[in-house]
Amino acid sequence: MKNFTYYRPTSVDQALALLDTRWGTAELLAGGTDLHDLQKEYVAQPSRVVSLGGVNGLGGIAANDREVRIGAGVKLAEIAAHAAIRKHFPGLASAAGDVGGPQIRNMGTLGGNLCQRNRCWYFRDEHTNCLLKGGQRCFALEGENRYHAAFAQGHRCVIVNPSTLAPVLIALDATVEVQGPRGRNNVELAKFFRAPTGPTERETILAPNEMVTSVTIPVRGLANASYEVRQKQSYDWPLVQAAVSFTRQDGKVNAVKIVLGHVAPTPQVAEARGIAGRAVTEDTAAAAGRAAAEGAKPLSQTGYKIRLIEVAVKRALLIAAGQKRYWEA
Ligand SMILES: Cc1cc2nc3c(=O)[nH]c(=O)nc-3n(C[C@H](O)[C@H](O)[C@H](O)COP(=O)(O)OP(=O)(O)OC[C@H]3O[C@@H](n4cnc5c(N)ncnc54)[C@H](O)[C@@H]3O)c2cc1C
């Protein structure tokens, strides 16, 4: 790991003042579950590490009838266990509770989860100079790409966004509060992520001298769920994730949102067809799953994700509708 100077500010303004206008020289440190790995791999080599551990105002979950606000410094384990989140947003509670393992969930924070870097093995290899590190090409495009994008069309870098909280938060219409030198700004989470194409861009729209301070989710009585298809049940990322939300009236569902995780460089808002205005049954949920996978353009090794998308969407819809989890029997 490259030597660095460690800072421990106590306010957001102090933390922001320690950041730089260029990526790479200063990094925010939350739980460190991603940043320290990147430093040990020499992928991140900041000379300043700015701890958020002592910064006031980043903790706490505040819930009322209209919204739930979660501070950027709240640990994933706390999100998974919180009563109001479990009641209103079971999809978020289950996504947070499925991340990594107990150590990761007890150190990892909401802000870090949303801003974590991608898991592409070429990007994470210190010796590979890929597009995101200033190189000329994305090695995954024609190389080993089985954990990469299935919606790869138009992308020069075919990573998948690694956050499993992001798709659920998008399905729930959450907004993220960003603070920077120009003050405070609320951004729809659906517009927060970007597909990076070079070393001057990251997986979010944040500028190098901005930070996430909180996420707010409106309470609208939406049914919601997240379903992940995983190779391993812990210490791994999903292969494919589907997050869904919808309104229910007289047994019919409407305003259906389907957001896919781990299939594209950003969380992928999918077409919700075959289900609106109907009841959630195995047939309608399966039809919605097929529609969600339409338009995918897999890489040489990600064709298998299409079937996983169909299954994940179908199961997420059935869970959100309170149907029996027959696949667990
Ligand atoms: C074995 C393993 C399995 C995992 N499985 C999953 C999984 O299934 N799903 C999933 O979603 N994640 C998974 N993760 C990733 C884990 O969720 C993240 O590492 C964690 O959430 C990052 O949070 P942190 O607080 O430790 O961030 P840090 O490591 O401290 O920071 C991560 C990045 O975010 C930036 N950052 C941190 N806070 C802020 C902020 N407030 N504003 C702006 N930038 C900020 C940092 O500068 C850094 O670049 C896994 C990790 C491991 C090691």
The ligand as an SDF file (V2000), in Angstrom:
LIG
                    3D

 53 58  0  0  0  0  0  0  0  0999 V2000
  -16.5540  -10.3640    0.1660 C   0  0  0  0  0  0  0  0  0  0  0  0
  -17.4310   -9.1890   -0.1550 C   0  0  0  0  0  0  0  0  0  0  0  0
  -18.7190   -9.3920   -0.6030 C   0  0  0  0  0  0  0  0  0  0  0  0
  -19.5450   -8.3090   -0.9130 C   0  0  0  0  0  0  0  0  0  0  0  0
  -20.8090   -8.5220   -1.3780 N   0  0  0  0  0  0  0  0  0  0  0  0
  -21.5800   -7.4540   -1.7350 C   0  0  0  0  0  0  0  0  0  0  0  0
  -22.9080   -7.6200   -2.2190 C   0  0  0  0  0  0  0  0  0  0  0  0
  -23.4220   -8.7160   -2.3460 O   0  0  0  0  0  0  0  0  0  0  0  0
  -23.6010   -6.5080   -2.5510 N   0  0  0  0  0  0  0  0  0  0  0  0
  -23.0740   -5.2540   -2.4320 C   0  0  0  0  0  0  0  0  0  0  0  0
  -23.7700   -4.2820   -2.7360 O   0  0  0  0  0  0  0  0  0  0  0  0
  -21.8260   -5.0780   -1.9820 N   0  0  0  0  0  0  0  0  0  0  0  0
  -21.0830   -6.1380   -1.6310 C   0  0  0  0  0  0  0  0  0  0  0  0
  -19.8330   -5.9320   -1.1410 N   0  0  0  0  0  0  0  0  0  0  0  0
  -19.2880   -4.5750   -1.1220 C   0  0  0  0  0  0  0  0  0  0  0  0
  -19.6230   -3.8610    0.1540 C   0  0  0  0  0  0  0  0  0  0  0  0
  -20.9940   -3.6520    0.2410 O   0  0  0  0  0  0  0  0  0  0  0  0
  -18.9040   -2.5440    0.0770 C   0  0  0  0  0  0  0  0  0  0  0  0
  -17.5160   -2.8190    0.1800 O   0  0  0  0  0  0  0  0  0  0  0  0
  -19.3160   -1.6240    1.1830 C   0  0  0  0  0  0  0  0  0  0  0  0
  -20.6810   -1.3320    1.1330 O   0  0  0  0  0  0  0  0  0  0  0  0
  -18.5510   -0.3400    1.0520 C   0  0  0  0  0  0  0  0  0  0  0  0
  -18.8660    0.4650    2.1500 O   0  0  0  0  0  0  0  0  0  0  0  0
  -17.7050    1.0780    3.0430 P   0  0  0  0  0  0  0  0  0  0  0  0
  -18.3870    1.9640    3.9840 O   0  0  0  0  0  0  0  0  0  0  0  0
  -16.8200    0.0250    3.6020 O   0  0  0  0  0  0  0  0  0  0  0  0
  -16.9480    1.9190    1.9100 O   0  0  0  0  0  0  0  0  0  0  0  0
  -15.4050    2.3020    1.7780 P   0  0  0  0  0  0  0  0  0  0  0  0
  -14.6070    1.1080    1.4290 O   0  0  0  0  0  0  0  0  0  0  0  0
  -14.9660    3.1140    2.9110 O   0  0  0  0  0  0  0  0  0  0  0  0
  -15.5520    3.2420    0.4870 O   0  0  0  0  0  0  0  0  0  0  0  0
  -15.8860    2.7040   -0.7810 C   0  0  0  0  0  0  0  0  0  0  0  0
  -15.8110    3.8210   -1.8110 C   0  0  0  0  0  0  0  0  0  0  0  0
  -16.8750    4.7390   -1.5980 O   0  0  0  0  0  0  0  0  0  0  0  0
  -16.3710    6.0400   -1.3450 C   0  0  0  0  0  0  0  0  0  0  0  0
  -17.2430    6.6070   -0.3170 N   0  0  0  0  0  0  0  0  0  0  0  0
  -17.5190    6.1060    0.9000 C   0  0  0  0  0  0  0  0  0  0  0  0
  -18.4390    6.8560    1.5140 N   0  0  0  0  0  0  0  0  0  0  0  0
  -18.7480    7.8570    0.6790 C   0  0  0  0  0  0  0  0  0  0  0  0
  -19.6280    8.9650    0.7500 C   0  0  0  0  0  0  0  0  0  0  0  0
  -20.3980    9.1900    1.8110 N   0  0  0  0  0  0  0  0  0  0  0  0
  -19.7030    9.8020   -0.3160 N   0  0  0  0  0  0  0  0  0  0  0  0
  -18.9370    9.5840   -1.4110 C   0  0  0  0  0  0  0  0  0  0  0  0
  -18.0750    8.5630   -1.5340 N   0  0  0  0  0  0  0  0  0  0  0  0
  -17.9830    7.7110   -0.4950 C   0  0  0  0  0  0  0  0  0  0  0  0
  -14.9270    5.8350   -0.8900 C   0  0  0  0  0  0  0  0  0  0  0  0
  -14.1310    6.9660   -1.1600 O   0  0  0  0  0  0  0  0  0  0  0  0
  -14.5320    4.6340   -1.7230 C   0  0  0  0  0  0  0  0  0  0  0  0
  -14.1650    5.0200   -3.0250 O   0  0  0  0  0  0  0  0  0  0  0  0
  -19.0360   -7.0010   -0.7720 C   0  0  0  0  0  0  0  0  0  0  0  0
  -17.7210   -6.7970   -0.2940 C   0  0  0  0  0  0  0  0  0  0  0  0
  -16.9260   -7.8710    0.0150 C   0  0  0  0  0  0  0  0  0  0  0  0
  -15.5250   -7.6090    0.4980 C   0  0  0  0  0  0  0  0  0  0  0  0
  1  2  1  0
  2  3  1  0
  2 52  2  0
  3  4  2  0
  4  5  1  0
  4 50  1  0
  5  6  2  0
  6  7  1  0
  6 13  1  0
  7  8  2  0
  7  9  1  0
  9 10  1  0
 10 11  2  0
 10 12  1  0
 12 13  2  0
 13 14  1  0
 14 15  1  0
 14 50  1  0
 15 16  1  0
 16 17  1  0
 16 18  1  0
 18 19  1  0
 18 20  1  0
 20 21  1  0
 20 22  1  0
 22 23  1  0
 23 24  1  0
 24 25  2  0
 24 26  1  0
 24 27  1  0
 27 28  1  0
 28 29  2  0
 28 30  1  0
 28 31  1  0
 31 32  1  0
 32 33  1  0
 33 34  1  0
 33 48  1  0
 34 35  1  0
 35 36  1  0
 35 46  1  0
 36 37  1  0
 36 45  1  0
 37 38  2  0
 38 39  1  0
 39 40  1  0
 39 45  2  0
 40 41  1  0
 40 42  2  0
 42 43  1  0
 43 44  2  0
 44 45  1  0
 46 47  1  0
 46 48  1  0
 48 49  1  0
 50 51  2  0
 51 52  1  0
 52 53  1  0
M  END
$$$$
